[in-house]
Amino acid sequence: MPYEPPPYLAELTLAEIAELVAGRKLPPVEGWAPAKSGDSQMRIAADGTWFHEGSPIRREAMVRAFAGLLTRDEAGQHWLVTPFEKLAIAVEDAAFIATDCTRAEDALAFRLNTDDLVIAGPDNPLRAGGTAEEPAIYLHVRRGCEARLNRSTWAQLAEIALAEGAGDRGWRIASRGAEFALLP
């Protein structure tokens, strides 16, 4: 069955985005307790490229499948989890990259490099990191994993924030009733 990416983000209403988010079926990783653990020999580069044994994974469907199994523990270690094993995966910065952003009613919606859609809010907060000279904005995706906004998505978010007068509110922006700082 061919893969169909979600439609262009700016063309969707908040209800349509929420329906697509709810429709994403993810494996129940939280309920699995595999007895075996090890190293996956995989790495996610800062630009979002996935590698296995030093070579890039070129099949996007494989990346999307692995991304559905990804979790991060309280110590910050990322894991690929199946019912049978838990494998460490090296992540240089964030597990995902946010590649698009739009304001839909009272919410900020993001598309990730895996075509996942995420609505920022209390369950998926934005976090300002980096430094004042080199700020970085991160979005909680799921299971402790985050997406770093790429440069164009950061610019989209900044345009939305400026249009809404964020500079007058200490560079903060709201989504789904939660307010987030845009500067570290």
C-alpha positions in Angstrom: 0.0 0.0 0.0 1.6 3.3 -1.0 2.2 5.9 1.7 0.3 9.2 1.5 1.7 12.0 3.6 -0.7 14.3 5.4 -1.9 17.3 3.4 -0.2 20.7 3.5 -0.4 21.9 7.1 -1.6 25.5 6.4 -4.6 24.2 4.4 -6.0 22.2 7.4 -8.3 23.3 10.1 -7.5 22.6 13.7 -10.2 19.9 13.8 -8.7 18.2 10.7 -5.2 18.4 12.2 -6.5 16.9 15.5 -8.2 14.1 13.6 -5.0 13.2 11.8 -3.0 13.3 15.1 -5.6 11.0 16.7 -5.7 8.7 13.7 -1.9 7.9 13.9 -1.7 4.4 15.3 1.5 3.9 17.3 2.8 0.7 18.9 2.0 0.5 22.6 5.7 0.9 23.6 4.8 2.0 27.1 3.3 -1.4 27.9 6.3 -3.4 26.7 8.9 -4.7 29.1 11.5 -6.5 27.0 14.0 -8.7 28.8 16.8 -8.2 26.3 18.7 -4.9 25.8 21.6 -3.8 23.6 22.9 -1.3 21.1 21.0 -0.7 17.8 24.2 0.6 16.0 21.9 3.5 15.0 22.3 7.2 15.3 20.1 10.2 14.5 22.2 13.2 13.3 21.5 16.7 14.3 19.9 17.4 10.9 17.4 14.5 11.4 19.2 11.9 9.2 19.0 8.4 10.6 22.1 6.1 10.3 22.7 2.4 10.8 26.2 1.1 11.1 27.5 4.5 9.7 25.3 4.5 6.6 22.3 6.7 6.1 18.9 5.0 6.1 17.5 6.0 2.8 14.0 4.4 3.0 11.7 7.0 4.6 9.2 4.2 5.5 11.9 2.5 7.6 12.6 5.8 9.4 8.9 6.4 10.1 8.6 2.8 11.4 11.6 3.1 13.7 10.4 6.6 14.9 7.1 4.9 16.1 9.2 2.7 18.4 11.3 5.5 19.8 11.3 6.5 23.5 13.6 8.5 25.8 14.2 7.7 29.5 14.6 10.1 32.4 18.4 10.0 32.0 18.1 11.2 28.4 18.9 8.0 26.7 16.9 7.2 23.5 15.7 3.6 22.9 14.1 1.6 20.1 11.6 -0.6 21.9 9.9 -3.8 20.7 8.1 -6.5 22.7 11.4 -8.5 22.7 14.2 -6.1 23.0 15.2 -2.5 23.9 18.1 -1.1 21.9 20.0 2.1 22.6 20.1 4.7 19.8 22.5 7.7 19.7 20.8 11.0 19.2 23.0 14.1 18.5 20.4 16.7 19.3 16.7 15.9 19.0 15.1 12.7 17.7 12.9 14.7 15.3 13.0 17.9 13.2 10.0 20.2 13.0 9.8 21.2 9.3 6.6 23.3 9.2 4.4 25.3 11.5 1.0 27.0 11.3 -1.4 28.8 13.6 -4.8 27.0 13.5 -7.3 28.7 15.8 -5.9 28.7 19.3 -3.2 26.1 18.5 0.2 25.9 16.9 0.6 22.8 14.7 3.8 21.3 13.5 4.8 18.8 10.9 7.9 16.7 11.6 10.5 15.2 9.3 8.6 11.9 9.7 5.3 13.5 8.6 3.9 13.2 12.1 1.7 16.1 13.1 2.0 17.5 16.6 -0.2 20.2 18.3 1.7 22.2 20.8 0.0 22.6 24.2 0.1 21.3 27.8 0.9 17.7 26.6 3.3 18.8 23.9 5.1 21.9 25.2 7.6 24.1 23.4 11.0 24.6 25.1 13.5 27.3 24.4 17.0 26.1 24.6 20.4 27.1 23.2 21.8 30.5 24.0 20.7 34.1 23.4 23.1 34.1 20.4 22.0 30.8 19.1 18.5 30.0 20.3 16.9 26.6 19.7 13.2 25.8 20.1 12.2 22.2 20.9 8.7 20.6 20.8 7.8 17.6 23.0 6.6 14.9 20.6 5.9 11.8 22.6 7.5 9.4 25.2 10.1 12.0 26.2 11.3 12.6 22.6 11.6 16.1 21.2 11.7 17.8 17.8 14.0 20.7 17.1 12.5 23.4 14.9 14.6 23.8 11.8 15.6 27.3 10.7 12.6 27.9 8.4 10.1 26.5 11.0 11.7 28.7 13.7 11.2 31.7 11.3 7.5 30.7 10.8 7.0 30.6 14.5 8.7 33.9 15.0 6.5 35.5 12.3 3.4 34.2 14.1 4.7 35.4 17.4 5.5 38.9 16.0 2.1 39.2 14.4 0.5 38.3 17.8 2.6 40.9 19.7 4.9 38.4 21.5 7.6 41.1 21.8 5.2 43.0 24.1 4.7 39.9 26.2 8.3 39.0 26.8 8.7 36.8 23.7 6.0 34.3 24.7 3.5 32.5 22.6 0.4 30.5 23.5 -1.1 27.3 22.1 -4.0 25.3 23.5 -4.1 27.4 26.7 -0.4 27.0 27.5 2.1 29.8 27.2 5.7 29.2 26.1 8.9 31.3 26.1 10.6 31.7 22.8 14.0 32.8 24.2 16.2 30.7 26.5 
